[in-house]
Amino acid sequence: MASLKQHILFFLIGLGVLLGSPRFVAVSQESGTSQLGKQLQQQVQNCVGRAPTAPQSTQRYQTCITQLILLDAKGNRRSDASQRLLVLFEAMGIAIPQRQRQGQTTLALQAIPRSNCFSLPVKLKGYTGQFLLDTGATHTIINTILGKQLGLPLQDYPPNLTQGLAFGNGKKTQVGIYPALTLSIKDASVQQIHPLGMAKQAMLHNLSGILGLDFLSRFDMVIDPRHRQIQLLPPTSQKEGIPLIGKGGWLTVQVLINGQGPFTFALDTGATQTILSPKLAAQLALSPSAKPVQLQGLLGTEAAQPTQLDSIQIGPHQTTQLDALIIASPLIARMQVDGLIGQNFLNQYQQHWRFGSQNALGMVEQGTLKLSPLMP
């Protein structure tokens, strides 16, 4: 059976996954973070007290950490929750297990119907299922029915911590995390992946899950949309390409729209269309080009207004007359970006993704993207 410390580690890793994380600040007496960590650890210990059994101790730790570290007096998520959590990690002597990459592979991508997106076969615990290829997902996600079939224990998390985690307005959608797994794609694998768990109905097209950056960023990744092929290669340190900057687990790029900008967009192979915030749409004086539609996200639906961009440019690459959606999403607001670059832009290029350093929770902090236009 897992020890109390293992249970708490499992819980804390899950919180880090849900919250996203800024760059880890080295703890030192000069910065004051060591003292804060000790104070938070003592507050949690005083809250826990002496529970009579290990299960009750685990539950008390989870409740106290949530209330003291993550939430404010009104029960809302603190703006500095992720930094407080990392400081607590340090004080408790908890080291996050590092993901280990092995092998490389080349394989075919499967086009998802009525979408610009792709899926690929992922193997875990002897089962192989189709997962969405999604650079807009910080972490891999498994549908909970599959998780139950595989006998995986799910650590649930309160809805007030999961709001704004993904697109959709389903405030009652429960989110959890699974223990560390090894995921494989043909001859390439990564150990120590902690997938999130979400209800099967959140997965479009009956997919088994979503493959996120926790797996993909361990490799160089070359995507060829025309031939529907992906290569996962050993990482290289070449700097050639458009600079990418990590932001809360997303990879962002500077974008010019209709000759204005630059604006900060996240790169999302899991989004079939490019998405803009209402604030940016107003700044660009964009008007809807059609009736409102409903966008299906992991946490339900959100209203979207179709529009069209005269031009959109990333680095030296420009596309004209690109369809886009204007969405007022808590996710975009929380991540403090102007929008998402979707597959209707990315699929016009062969892409070579390179990923750089990662923070204490394994989230990518930088990288490059080389785009090679696909000839008509």
Buried (B, 14 or more C-beta within 10 A) or exposed (E): EEEEEEBBBBBBBBBBBBBBBBEBBEBEEEEEBBEBBBEBBEBBEEBBEEBEEEEEBBBBBBBBBBBBBBBEEEEEBBEEBBBBBBBBBBBBEBEBEEBEBEBBBBBEBBEBEEBBBBBBBBBBEEEEBBBBBBBBBBBBBBBBBBBEEBEBEBBEBBBEBBBBBBBBBBEEBBBBBBBBBBBBBBEBBBBBBBBBBBBBEBBBEEBBBBBBBBBBBBBBBBBBBEEBBBBBBEBEEEEEBBBBBBBBBBBBBBBBBBEEBEBBBBBBBBBBBBBBBBBBBEBBEBEBEEEEBEBEBBBBBBBBBBBBBEBBBBBEBEBEEBBBBBBBBBBBEBBEBBBBBBBBBBBBBBBBBBBBEBBBBBBBBBBBBBBEEEEE
